[in-house]
C-alpha cells in the first residue's frame, strides 16, 4: 500500500501520478500488443467510456489507499483515445469529481504518436494540463516535435526516459547482464556502445557546467519550451559496480535549480545526440499499411494538416531512414 511506503511523509511533499487506458479488467492480453485499450469496440462503445474511466481511477486509488491523484494520465491511447471528444469529456469529469487535480495524456510506451498528440492538444488543449513524452539528449527525435504545440496550448510537459536507458547514470556497460524482462532488450544491438561514445563527446560540457551526466540530461530537457518536469528511470542494475537507487535519488535531489546550459550548449548536445529517423514510429504513420492496430494506424489528411501547421512533413520528419 502507498500509505505504508510513504508513512510519515507529508502529503504536500510528494506528487501522486496515476494512469488509465489499458483494460486490465475485461480484456485479455493481445500478444506483444499488450492489453487492449478501453476504447476497443470489442469491449465497449463510446457511451461507456466515462464509466470505465471512473471505475479504473477509483480502483487504482483503492489499491494504493489514496483519495485522489495529483495528476491522472490517459496512458498509451489508441487512435480513438487521442481523437474522441467523449474520452476527454470523461477525463475532465474525473477532475470535476475530485478524483484527480489534473489530467493529461501519456503516449507510449514506444516512441512516436507525434501527430496524434499534436492534434489532441489542438482539439482538447484547454482541458489537458500535462503531457508525458520521451525526451533525452540522445533521443531528441521525435519528442521535440511536439513541444511547441504544448507550449502554445499551455500544456505542461513531463519527460520520461531522460536517462536514455540508464546510460546517463553511469552504471550501464557493454555486455552487462539485464534482467529477464528488462524492456531495454528491445533496443537495437550496439545501442550501449554507440550511446557511450556520444556521452563521451557530451561529457566536457557537463564538466564545464559542473553537472553529473544525469543532471546534464535533466537540465537539457528542462531547457526546452513547455518542459516543466523530468522523470528519469530509476533501475537497480545487476552487478557489484551498480549504483544503488538510493544514491541515484540523492543525485537527482542535488540537481541545481539554476539553468547551467547555454543555448549553444543545448544545440551542441542535440547535434551530438541526433537520432532522427532511427526507428519506425508508432501512431499515425506515412509508412503504415494494412489494418489499423492498437498502436499504429494510417496517416489521415487531418493529421497531415496538423503537422503542416507546425512545419512537420510526415514523409520527411516522421519516417525511418532506410
N, C-alpha and C positions, 0 to 999 in steps of 0.2 A: 504494500500500500504506500502511496505517496506520503501519507501522513507520517509514517514511521521513518521514511527516508529523509524527510525534512523536519523531523522533530526538533523544536527549539529554534527553527529559522523563521524570523518574522516574515509574514506573507508579502510585505512590500519589498523584500529583498530577493525575490525570485520571480521569474515570468513563466507562466504555465501555458504552453502551446500544445494544442491538440490538432488532430487531422481526421477528416472523414472522406469517404469516397469509394473505397473498395467495399463490396458487400460480403462481409465475413459471416453474416447471419443466415443467409439463404443460399447463396451461390456456392458452387464447388470450384476449386482451383482449375483454371483453364491452361494446364501445362505451363510452359515458360512465360505465358502472358500474365500469370498470376490470377488473383481473384477478379471476378467480373466487377465492373463499375456499377454503382447502384442505378444508373440510368439505362442499363442494358434492358431492352424491351422484353427479354425473356423473363425478367424479374418483376417489372412494374412499368406502369405508364406515367406520364407527367403529373397526373392528379395525385400520385402517391409520393412524389419526390420530397415534398416538405415533411410529410410524416416520417419518411425514412431518415431524413437528416436530423430531425428532432430525436428520434429513437436512438440513433447512433451516437449523438452528442451526449444524451443522458446516460446511455450505457457506459460510455467512456469515462464520464465524470464519476459514475458509480464505482467503476473498477478502481479508480485511483483515490477515491474518498474525498473528492473536491466538489464544490458547489458551482464553480464557473471557471471558464478559461479566460486568460488574458487575450489570447488570440486563437481562433479556430480556422484552420486552413482546409479548403477543398483540395484534397490530395490526389494527384495523378488522374485528373478527369479525362474522360474520352471527349470526342468531338461535341457531344451534346452538353457535357458539363461546362465547356468553355462558352457555348453559344446560347444556352437556354435561359430565357428570362425567368422561367418558372424555378429553375435551380437557384438563381441568385436572389429571387424573392424568398425562397426557402432559407437560404443562408442568412439573409438580412433579418428574417423572423427569429432566428436563434439569438441574434444580438438584441433584438427588441424584447425577447423573453428573458433576458438576463443570463442566458447560458454561456455567453461569451461577451467580452467587452469590445472585441474587434473581430473582423472576418477577413479572409484572404484566400489566395489561390497558390498552390504549390505544384507546378508542373514536374513531371518526372515519375520515377527516379532517373530514367535515362535522359540524355541531353536532347534538346530540341523544343518543339511546340512554340516556336518563335512567333509566327504569325497568329497562331491561335491565342496566345497570351496577349499580344498587342491588340487584336480585335476585341478580346474580352475586356481589356482595360478601356478601350474606346467606348464600348457599349455600357459597361457596368462600373466604370471607374468611380462614380460618385458613391457607390455602395461599398466598394472594396477599400480596405485600409492598408493591407500588406500583400506583397507577392514574394515568394521564395524561389530563387533561381540558382543554378550552378554558376559560379564565377570564381576564378582564381588567376594568378599571374601566368600559369601555364595552360589555362583554358579560358582565355578571354572570349572566344567564339563558342557558341552563338549568343551567350547570355547578354553580352554588352549591347546587342542589337535591340533589346527591349527597354533599356534604361531610360532613354529619352521619353518614350511613351509613358513610362511610370511616373517620371518627374512631371510631365505635362498634366497628368491626371491626379497628381498629389497622392500617389500610391507609394508607400514606403517599401523598400526592398530589403529583404533578409537574404544574404548569400550563404550557400552551403558548399561543402567540398572545398573550402578555402585552402585546405592543406594539400590539395592535389594528391589524394590517396595516401596521405601521410608523409610525403617527401619533405614537406616544409617543417616537419617536426624533427627531422634529423636522425631517425632511427629505422628508416626503411632502406634496405641494401639489396643489391642484386643477389638472387639465389636464396633469399631468406625464406623461411617457412611461413606459409599463410594458413590460417585456419580452414577447415574443410569447406565451410560455406561462405568464405570471405568473398564479398562482391568484387574485390579487385582482381580476382581471377578472370573476370570478363574483359579486362583491359588487354590491349594487344601485346604480343610478345615484345620484350625490349623496352617497355614503357618506363621502367625504373631507370635503366641505364641512360636513356635519352633525357629523362627528366632531371637526373642528377647532373648531366652535362650542362643543361640550361641553368640549373640552380647555381653552379659554379660561376657562371657568367653574371648572374644577378648578385652574388654574394658581396662583391665590392660596394655595391650601392647600399646594401644592408649595413655593412660595417661602417660606411661613411655616415649613415643616419643613426648609428648606434641602436640598431634593431636586430633582434634574432630573426632567422628566416621566417618563422610563422608570424611574428609581429609585422614583418615587412609585407607578407601576404595579406594580412588583415588591413594594414594601412593602405595598401594598393587598392583593395576593394572599396574601402571607405572613401577613397579619393574620387569615386565616380558619382555622377548625379543620381539621386534617389536612394543610394545605398545607405541605410541607416544602422544596420546591424550585421554582424558576421557570425557564422556558426561553423567553425572548424570541427571536423570529426575527431572525436577522442577514441583512439583504439589502443588497447593494451597489446602491443606487439609481442611476438614469441621470441624467447631467447634471453641470454644473460645481459646483453647490451641494450635491451629495450628500455625506453624511458617510461617510468611509472606514470599512469594517468594523473595521479595527484600532482606530479611535477609539471605536467602539461597545463593543468589548471592554474598553477601558480604563474607560469609563464604568460598565460593569457591575462591573468589578473594584473600583470605589470605592463600591459600594452599601454604605451604613452597616449595620453588624451590628445596632445597636440599633434597635428599632421606634420611629419618629418620628411615626406617625399615631395619634391617639387614636381611641377607639371612635366618638366623634362625627364625626371626620374620615372614617372608613371608611363610616359611614352616609350622610354627606352626599355623598360621591363616588358611592356606589351609587345614590342617588336621582338624581343628575345623569345617570349613565350607564345608567339603567334601560332595558333593551331587551326586556322581557317581551312575548312574542307577536309578535316581529318577523319570524319566518320559520316555515316548516313544518319540523318536526324529523325527523331520521332515527331509525330503530329502531322500537320498538313505538309506535304512534300511534293515538289515537282517530279520526284523520282518514283513516287508510289504508283503501282499498277495493281489491278485486281480489286478484290472486295475490300471494303472498309474493315479495319481491325480496331480493337480497343485502343491501341497506341499509335496507329498510323492510318492516314486517310489521304484522299486525293486533294490537291490544291484547287480551291474554288476561285471563281472570278472575284468574289467579295474579299477573300483573304489576300489575293494578289493585289487588289486595290488598297487594302490596308497597308501592305508592305510598301507600295509605291508612295503612300502618304509620308512614310518615314525613310524614303530613299533606299528601300530594300528591293533588290531584284532577286526573286527566288532562284532563278536559274544560275545567277552569278554568286549570290551570297548565302544560299542555303543548301547547295548541292555538295556531295562528297567529291573530292578530287579523284580522278581515275588514274 
